């Protein structure tokens, strides 16, 4: 779980990440993958991560702004 935010250096990196995300979502949506029970430790770690406030990510900063 303790992942750090990554800054994207190129459009190719962004596309590779998005492609991996789509592949993963397709894989876990298959019935044979969904039938496998999830480890309770993984679920507990996920619940802990989701319980954190969403504003915590702001501390890392962003290259994007609403001011143009």
Order of alpha helices (4+ residues) and beta strands (2+ residues): alpha-alpha-alpha
